[in-house]
Amino acid sequence: MARIAGVNLPTQKRVEIALRYIQGIGPAHSRQICATVGIPAERRLNQLTEQEILRIREVIDAEYTVEGDLRREVSMNIKRLNDMACYRGLRHRKGLPVRGQRTHTNARTRKGPAKPIAGKKVATKK
């Protein structure tokens, strides 16, 4: 099992797909890494040599912010917005959508499960 950037990658998947398991590497970056190292798209991770895995590690370390560093950077950005008490920081603090989405309906991912309100009339189907 290959371990890159502190993540155990699945060995049966294609290299391009397996690299996406690392936070901060998506489809475009994954293809770019494969092109830089010179690995064909159809190769599986278990078919790579130790040398190729080492070259992938070096490319990721040199050019990309991934995993712990990326998480830290994002959390520091959110903390900065909270400390400034700007609109986006207040929305983060309240757990509401930050980028202008409606909240009257929807926004359940951000707001969490619906909480019943005492005394509110519930619409029933007939």
C-alpha positions, 0 to 999 in steps of 0.5 A: 500500500502506497503512503503519500502525504500521510494518506494510505492510497488504494492500490487497485485503483488507477494512479490518477484516481488514487491521488484524489484521496489526498485532500487538496488534489482533485482531477486536474492536479492529479492529471498534472502530477501524472504528466509531470512524473510521466505515468500513463493514465491507465497504470494502476497504483500497485504497478508503480515502482518505488522510484515512481512513487518517490517522484510523485511524493517529491512533486506533491511536496514541492508544488502543492499544499495538501492535507494538514497544511491545507486544513490549517491554512483554511481554518486560519482563513476562517479564524481571520474572518471571525476575528475581523467580525466581517459579514462572512465571519459572522455567517461562519460563526452562526453556522449559516451559508456564507456565499449568499445562498437562501436560508428560508428553505434549503441550507440544511447541510449548513444549518443541520437537521430541522428543529421543530418550533413549539406551537407552529401549525404543521401543514397536513396532506389530505 
